[in-house]
Amino acid sequence: MKFHLVIKTVKSTICACLYMQFLFGCNMYSGKNNAEIQFKTQEISFGNVEHKNDTCCSFKFINSGNTPLLIIEVKSNCGCTVPNWTEKPILPGEAGEIKVYYDAENLGYFFKTIQVYYNGKSSPQTLFVKGEVYKKIRE
């Protein structure tokens, strides 16, 4: 009885692996079919940000390639910049977004980079956020 459950689990696992290989891997070897991320903009300016007033922006993109796009990881160069991204595969022609939250703890000018790693040939792509944190003078 237990043997049948093991066989069923193994079959399901093999089918899932083959499907994932087909979905993400088969077209990558042709050289012509790749996932490609195209951002509306690669740099966003927050302008002047009040001290301790956290802010957020959104980098919108489309998959301009021919295969599903999967964002593997998004890294920032600083702990004060926290990315949040679409984790499901983005089909060709579909849109997604990466939200970036900035913790305005330190005063002065900032320029932060965000690296986007995905299953395309020009990975990683680099995004930038900048601005200036000021302290409001109380009257």
C-alpha positions in Angstrom: 0.0 0.0 0.0 2.8 2.5 0.9 4.8 1.5 -2.1 2.0 2.8 -4.4 2.1 6.2 -2.6 5.8 6.4 -3.1 5.5 5.6 -6.8 2.7 8.2 -7.2 4.9 10.9 -5.4 7.9 10.0 -7.6 5.8 10.3 -10.8 4.4 13.6 -9.7 7.9 15.0 -8.9 9.3 13.8 -12.2 6.3 15.3 -14.1 6.7 18.6 -12.3 10.5 18.7 -13.0 9.9 18.0 -16.7 7.3 20.7 -16.9 9.6 23.2 -15.3 12.5 22.3 -17.6 10.2 22.6 -20.6 8.7 25.9 -19.4 12.0 27.7 -18.5 14.8 25.8 -20.2 14.0 24.4 -23.6 13.9 27.7 -25.5 17.0 29.2 -23.8 19.4 27.1 -25.8 18.2 28.3 -29.2 19.9 31.7 -28.8 16.9 33.5 -30.2 14.3 32.9 -27.5 15.0 34.5 -24.2 13.2 36.2 -21.4 14.1 39.9 -21.6 13.1 42.6 -19.0 12.4 46.1 -20.3 11.9 48.8 -17.6 9.9 51.9 -18.2 12.7 53.8 -16.4 15.8 52.6 -14.7 16.3 55.6 -12.4 13.8 57.2 -10.0 14.4 60.4 -8.1 12.5 60.8 -4.8 13.5 64.4 -4.7 13.4 65.9 -1.2 12.4 63.4 1.5 11.6 64.5 5.0 13.8 62.8 7.7 12.3 59.6 9.1 9.5 59.8 6.5 9.9 56.5 4.6 9.0 56.5 1.0 8.4 54.0 -1.9 8.6 53.9 -5.6 7.7 51.3 -8.3 9.8 50.2 -11.3 7.3 48.9 -13.9 8.6 46.5 -16.6 7.4 44.1 -19.3 8.8 40.9 -20.5 9.8 41.8 -24.0 11.3 38.4 -24.7 9.8 35.2 -26.1 9.9 33.0 -23.0 8.5 33.4 -19.4 10.6 35.8 -17.3 11.4 34.8 -13.7 13.0 37.2 -11.4 15.4 35.2 -9.3 16.6 37.8 -6.9 16.6 41.6 -6.3 19.5 43.0 -4.3 20.1 46.5 -3.0 23.5 47.9 -2.0 22.2 49.1 1.3 19.9 47.9 4.1 18.0 51.2 3.9 16.7 50.2 0.5 14.4 47.2 0.5 13.0 45.7 -2.8 9.8 43.8 -3.2 9.1 42.1 -6.5 6.8 39.9 -8.6 7.7 36.3 -7.9 5.5 34.5 -10.4 6.7 33.9 -13.9 5.9 36.9 -16.3 4.7 35.6 -19.7 5.9 37.3 -22.9 4.3 40.7 -23.3 3.0 40.8 -19.7 3.9 43.4 -17.1 5.3 43.2 -13.6 6.8 45.6 -11.0 9.5 46.0 -8.4 8.7 48.2 -5.5 11.6 49.8 -3.6 11.1 51.1 -0.1 13.6 53.7 1.2 14.2 54.2 5.0 14.9 58.0 5.3 17.0 57.7 8.5 20.2 59.4 7.4 20.3 63.1 6.4 21.7 64.2 3.1 22.0 63.1 -0.5 21.6 59.4 -1.3 22.1 57.3 -4.5 21.3 53.6 -4.2 21.6 50.8 -6.7 19.4 47.7 -7.0 20.5 44.7 -9.0 17.8 42.6 -10.7 18.7 39.0 -11.4 16.5 37.0 -13.8 16.6 34.1 -16.3 17.6 36.3 -19.3 20.8 36.8 -21.1 21.4 40.4 -20.0 21.0 39.6 -16.3 21.6 41.4 -14.0 19.9 44.8 -14.8 20.7 47.7 -12.5 18.1 50.2 -11.2 18.8 53.4 -9.3 17.0 55.5 -6.7 18.2 58.9 -5.5 17.1 61.9 -3.5 17.9 64.0 -0.5 16.8 63.6 3.1 16.3 66.8 5.0 15.2 67.6 8.6 12.2 69.8 8.9 12.8 72.9 11.1 10.2 73.2 13.8 8.8 76.7 14.5 
